[in-house]
């Protein structure tokens, strides 16, 4: 009976992914959850929410670097849209440096805590006197607490994921005329959010490992009476071991498809017009277990499909690098 229920659960997860892909009409502007770290799954990916669990009483210390590059936009056109009441920006790039610690409470239960430092570079498009000037919003971002419980490990592995995003980030960064940046340009959100999901992995042989994850990010109202839309993120990935996993250093080729969806944002309980849509990323990458304890990963999630609601700046590409030390 237990095996039957697990198989049903696996089918529900896969069907849920298919339904989301076919029917969701929402959007996420960037790969907001790409740089989660701290779990050190089989794939070694930058966001390794694999069903694999670290060993009991083992710690993971890590660092994740994320760079997001935004498409160029016309400053004058963005300014004119802003004057019309539209949600217009001229973002250049976002840089996030995150540090995390993970711990295996048991062989099937692990926890992680991650703190980011955020830099958001943009051009001024609101104040006519300063149009085109460089703008920089920096500060501590929202910390993330995550847990993972692996409740099945036979022909394949299944783990439940749960967590919180804490309102620890700076939400009062200001521009050249001492006006508060809009929520999208702040390092933090000011909201307490909830995360839950499920992850499945399957080892085909000693060379190929498959992973699939569905994660839901439930958001609440934060600073400036602004509520970002809830996020659904699905990841389907494969790891190809090029160098024998018994030897060090190893070399793995990573291939992931990331689908992110978000409900429209709300400001003062009113729907933000320029939000909503769908983004799909393809993320090639490499990882290496340099030593028994040290692992590195490089991944480049590139959006291959962006169906944006209203008028909104698109993302060109992401670059993610992680390094973790297990002991």
For each residue, the residues with C-beta under 8 A, 3 or more apart:
1: 4 5
2: 5 6
3: 6 7 154
4: 1 7 8
5: 1 2 8 9
6: 2 3 9 10 152 154 158
7: 3 4 10 11
8: 4 5 11 12
9: 5 6 12 13 158 198
10: 6 7 13 14 156 158 200
11: 7 8 14 15
12: 8 9 15 16
13: 9 10 16 17 198 200 212 214
14: 10 11 17 18 212
15: 11 12 18 19
16: 12 13 19 20 214
17: 13 14 20 21 212 214 234 236 259
18: 14 15 21 22
19: 15 16 22 23
20: 16 17 23 24 214 232 234 259 261
21: 17 18 24 234 259
22: 18 19
23: 19 20
24: 20 21 232 261 278
25: 276 277 278
26: 229 232 261 262 263 264 276 277 278 309
27: 229 261 262 275 276 277 278 279 306 307 308 309
28: 31 32 229 231 233 260 261 262 279
29: 32 184 262 275 279 308 312 313 315
30: 68 94 279 315 318
31: 28 34 35 68 258 260 279 281 301 315 318
32: 28 29 217 231 260
33: 36 47 215 217 231 233 260
34: 31 46 47 66 258 281 283 299 301 318 320
35: 31 46 47 64 66 96 98 116 320
36: 33 47 49 114 144 146
37: 46 47 48 62 64 98 100 112 114 322 324
38: 60 62 100 101 102 112 113 114 146 324
39: 48 49 50 53 54 60 102 110 112 146 148
40: 44 48 52 54 60 62 102 295 324 326
41: 44 45 48 49 50 51 52 201 211
42: 48 50 52 201 203 209 211 239
43: 48 50 201 209 211 237 239 252 254 287
44: 40 41 48 239 252 254 287 288 289 295 297
45: 41 48 50 211 237 239 254 256 285 287 297 299
46: 34 35 37 64 285 297 299 320 321 322
47: 33 34 35 36 37 235 320
48: 37 39 40 41 42 43 44 45
49: 36 39 41 148 161 197 199 213 215 235
50: 39 41 42 43 45 157 159 199 201 211 213
51: 41 150 153 156 157 158 159 199 200 201 211
52: 40 41 42 150 157 159 201
53: 39 104 107 108 109 110 148 150 159
54: 39 40 58 60 102 103 104 110 326
55: 58 104 107
56: 104 105 106 107
57: 104
58: 54 55 103 104 326 327
59: 101 102 103 104 326 327
60: 38 39 40 54 100 101 102 103 112 324 325 326
61: 100 101 324 325 327
62: 37 38 40 99 100 101 102 322 323 324 325
63: 97 98 99 100 322 323 324
64: 35 37 46 96 97 98 99 100 114 320 321 322
65: 95 96 97 98 319 320 321 322
66: 34 35 94 95 96 98 318 319 320
67: 93 94 95 318 319 320
68: 30 31 93 94 95 315 317 318
69: 92 93 315 316 317 318 319
70: 91 92 93 94 313 314 315 316
71: 313 314 315 316
72:
73: 77 78 90 313
74: 77 78
75: 78 79 90 123 125 131 132
76: 79 80 131
77: 73 74 80 81
78: 73 74 75 81 82 88 89 90 125
79: 75 76 82 83 88 125 126 128 131
80: 76 77 83 84
81: 77 78 84 86 88 311
82: 78 79 85 86 88 125 126
83: 79 80
84: 80 81
85: 82
86: 81 82 273 274 310 311
87: 182 184 272 273 274 275 310 311 312
88: 78 79 81 82 125 274 311
89: 78 122 125 182 184 185 313
90: 73 75 78 122 123 124 125 313
91: 70 94 120 121 122 185 313
92: 69 70 121 122 123
93: 67 68 69 70 121
94: 30 66 67 68 70 91 118 119 120 121
95: 65 66 67 68 118 119 121
96: 35 64 65 66 116 117 118 119 141
97: 63 64 65 116 117
98: 35 37 63 64 65 66 114 115 116 117 141
99: 62 63 64 114 115
100: 37 38 60 61 62 63 64 112 113 114 115
101: 38 59 60 61 62 112 113
102: 38 39 40 54 59 60 62 110 111 112 113
103: 54 58 59 60 110 111 112
104: 53 54 55 56 57 58 59 107 109 110
105: 56 109 110 111
106: 56 109
107: 53 55 56 104
108: 53 149 150 151 153
109: 53 104 105 106 147 148 149 150
110: 39 53 54 102 103 104 105 147 148
111: 102 103 105 145 146 147 148
112: 37 38 39 60 100 101 102 103 144 145 146 147 148
113: 38 100 101 102 143 144 145 146
114: 36 37 38 64 98 99 100 143 144 145 146
115: 98 99 100 140 141 143 168
116: 35 96 97 98 140 141 142 143 169
117: 96 97 98 138 139 140 141 187
118: 94 95 96 137 138 139 140 141 169 187 188
119: 94 95 96 136 137 138
120: 91 94 136 137 138 185 186 187
121: 91 92 93 94 95 134 135 136
122: 89 90 91 92 134 135 136 137 185
123: 75 90 92 132 133 134 135
124: 90 127 130 131 132 133 134 135 175 176
125: 75 78 79 82 88 89 90 131
126: 79 82 175 179
127: 124 130 131 175 176 177 179
128: 79 131
129: 177
130: 124 127 133 175 176 177
131: 75 76 79 124 125 127 128
132: 75 123 124
133: 123 124 130 176
134: 121 122 123 124
135: 121 122 123 124 175 176 181 185
136: 119 120 121 122
137: 118 119 120 122 173 181 185 186 187
138: 117 118 119 120 170 173 187
139: 117 118 169 170 173 186 187 188
140: 115 116 117 118 168 169 170 187 188
141: 96 98 115 116 117 118 168 169 170 187 188
142: 116 165 166 167 168 169 188 189 193
143: 113 114 115 116 165 166 168 169
144: 36 112 113 114 163 164 165 166 195
145: 111 112 113 114 163 164 166
146: 36 38 39 111 112 113 114 161 162 163 195
147: 109 110 111 112 161 162 163
148: 39 49 53 109 110 111 112 159 160 161 162 199
149: 108 109 159 160 162
150: 51 52 53 108 109 153 157 158 159
151: 108 158 159 160
152: 6 156 157 158
153: 51 108 150 157 158
154: 3 6
155: 202
156: 10 51 152 200 201 202
157: 50 51 52 150 152 153 200 201 202
158: 6 9 10 51 150 151 152 153 198 199 200
159: 50 51 52 53 148 149 150 151 198 199
160: 148 149 151 196 197 198
161: 49 146 147 148 195 196 197 198 199 213 215
162: 146 147 148 149 195 196
163: 144 145 146 147 194 195 196
164: 144 145 192 193 194 195
165: 142 143 144 189 191 192 193 194 195 217
166: 142 143 144 145 192
167: 142 171 188 189 190 191 192 222
168: 115 140 141 142 143 188
169: 116 118 139 140 141 142 143 186 187 188 189 190
170: 138 139 140 141 173 186 187 188
171: 167 183 186 187 188 189 190 222 223 224
172: 180 186 223
173: 137 138 139 170 180 181 185 186 187
174: 178 179 180 181
175: 124 126 127 130 135 178 179 181
176: 124 127 130 133 135
177: 127 129 130
178: 174 175
179: 126 127 174 175
180: 172 173 174 224
181: 135 137 173 174 175 185 186
182: 87 89 185 186 224
183: 171 186 189 222 223 224 226 228
184: 29 87 89
185: 89 91 120 122 135 137 173 181 182
186: 120 137 139 169 170 171 172 173 181 182 183 189 190 223
187: 117 118 120 137 138 139 140 141 169 170 171 173
188: 118 139 140 141 142 167 168 169 170 171 222 223
189: 142 165 167 169 171 183 186 193 219 222 223 226 228
190: 167 169 171 186 222 223 224
191: 165 167 219 220 221 222 223 227 228
192: 164 165 166 167 220
193: 142 164 165 189 217 218 219 220
194: 163 164 165 217 218
195: 144 146 161 162 163 164 165 215 216 217 218
196: 160 161 162 163 215 216 218
197: 49 160 161 213 214 215 216 233
198: 9 13 158 159 160 161 213 214
199: 49 50 51 148 158 159 161 211 212 213 214
200: 10 13 51 156 157 158 211 212 213
201: 41 42 43 50 51 52 156 157 209 210 211 212
202: 155 156 157 209 210
203: 42 206 208 209 210
204: 207 208 209 210
205: 208
206: 203 241 244 245
207: 204 240 241
208: 203 204 205 238 239 240 241
209: 42 43 201 202 203 204 238 239 241
210: 201 202 203 204 236 237 238
211: 41 42 43 45 50 51 199 200 201 235 236 237 238 239
212: 13 14 17 199 200 201 234 235 236 237
213: 49 50 161 197 198 199 200 233 234 235
214: 13 16 17 20 197 198 199 232 233 234
215: 33 49 161 195 196 197 231 232 233 234 235
216: 195 196 197 230 231 232 233
217: 32 33 165 193 194 195 230 231 232 233
218: 193 194 195 196 230
219: 189 191 193 222 227 228 229 230 231
220: 191 192 193 227
221: 191 225 226 227 266
222: 167 171 183 188 189 190 191 219 226 227 228
223: 171 172 183 186 188 189 190 191 226
224: 171 180 182 183 190 267
225: 221 267 268 269
226: 183 189 221 222 223 265 266 267
227: 191 219 220 221 222 265 266 267
228: 183 189 191 219 222 262 265
229: 26 27 28 219 262 263 264 265 266 275 276
230: 216 217 218 219 262 263
231: 28 32 33 215 216 217 219 260 261 262
232: 20 24 26 214 215 216 217 260 261 262
233: 28 33 197 213 214 215 216 217 258 259 260 261
234: 17 20 21 212 213 214 215 258 259
235: 47 49 211 212 213 215 256 257 258 259
236: 17 210 211 212 256 257
237: 43 45 210 211 212 254 255 256 257 283
238: 208 209 210 211 254 255 256
239: 42 43 44 45 208 209 211 252 253 254 287
240: 207 208 252 253 254 255
241: 206 207 208 209 244 245 250 251 252
242: 250 251 252 253
243: 247 249 250 251
244: 206 241 247 250
245: 206 241 250 289
246:
247: 243 244 250
248: 289 290 291 292
249: 243 288 289 290 291
250: 241 242 243 244 245 247 288 289
251: 241 242 243 286 288
252: 43 44 239 240 241 242 286 287 288
253: 239 240 242 284 285 286
254: 43 44 45 237 238 239 240 283 284 285 286 287 297 299
255: 237 238 240 283 284 285
256: 45 235 236 237 238 281 282 283 284 285 299 301
257: 235 236 237 280 281 282 283
258: 31 34 233 234 235 280 281 282 283 301
259: 17 20 21 233 234 235 278 279 280 281
260: 28 31 32 33 231 232 233 278 279 280 281
261: 20 24 26 27 28 231 232 233 278 279
262: 26 27 28 29 228 229 230 231 232 275 276
263: 26 229 230 276
264: 26 229 271 272 275 276 309
265: 226 227 228 229 271 272 275
266: 221 226 227 229 269 270 271 272
267: 224 225 226 227 270 272
268: 225
269: 225 266
270: 266 267
271: 264 265 266 275
272: 87 264 265 266 267 275
273: 86 87 309 310
274: 86 87 88 309 310 311 312
275: 27 29 87 229 262 264 265 271 272 309 310 312
276: 25 26 27 229 262 263 264 308 309 310
277: 25 26 27 306 307 308 309 312
278: 24 25 26 27 259 260 261 305 306 307
279: 27 28 29 30 31 259 260 261 303 305 306 307 315
280: 257 258 259 260 303 304 305 306
281: 31 34 256 257 258 259 260 301 302 303 304 318
282: 256 257 258 301 302 304
283: 34 237 254 255 256 257 258 299 300 301 302 318
284: 253 254 255 256 299 300
285: 45 46 253 254 255 256 297 298 299 300 320
286: 251 252 253 254 297 298
287: 43 44 45 239 252 254 295 296 297 298
288: 44 249 250 251 252 295 296 297
289: 44 245 248 249 250 292 294 295
290: 248 249 294 295 296
291: 248 249 294
292: 248 289
293: 325 326 327
294: 289 290 291 323 324 325 326
295: 40 44 287 288 289 290 322 323 324 325 326
296: 287 288 290 321 322 323 324
297: 44 45 46 254 285 286 287 288 320 321 322 323
298: 285 286 287 319 320 321
299: 34 45 46 254 256 283 284 285 318 319 320 321
300: 283 284 285 317 318 319 320
301: 31 34 256 258 281 282 283 317 318 320
302: 281 282 283 317 318
303: 279 280 281 306 314 315 316 317
304: 280 281 282
305: 278 279 280
306: 27 277 278 279 280 303 314 315
307: 27 277 278 279
308: 27 29 276 277 311 312 314
309: 26 27 264 273 274 275 276 277 312
310: 86 87 273 274 275 276
311: 81 86 87 88 274 308
312: 29 87 274 275 277 308 309
313: 29 70 71 73 89 90 91
314: 70 71 303 306 308
315: 29 30 31 68 69 70 71 279 303 306 318
316: 69 70 71 303
317: 68 69 300 301 302 303
318: 30 31 34 66 67 68 69 281 283 299 300 301 302 315
319: 65 66 67 69 298 299 300
320: 34 35 46 47 64 65 66 67 285 297 298 299 300 301
321: 46 64 65 296 297 298 299
322: 37 46 62 63 64 65 295 296 297
323: 62 63 294 295 296 297
324: 37 38 40 60 61 62 63 294 295 296
325: 60 61 62 293 294 295
326: 40 54 58 59 60 293 294 295
327: 58 59 61 293
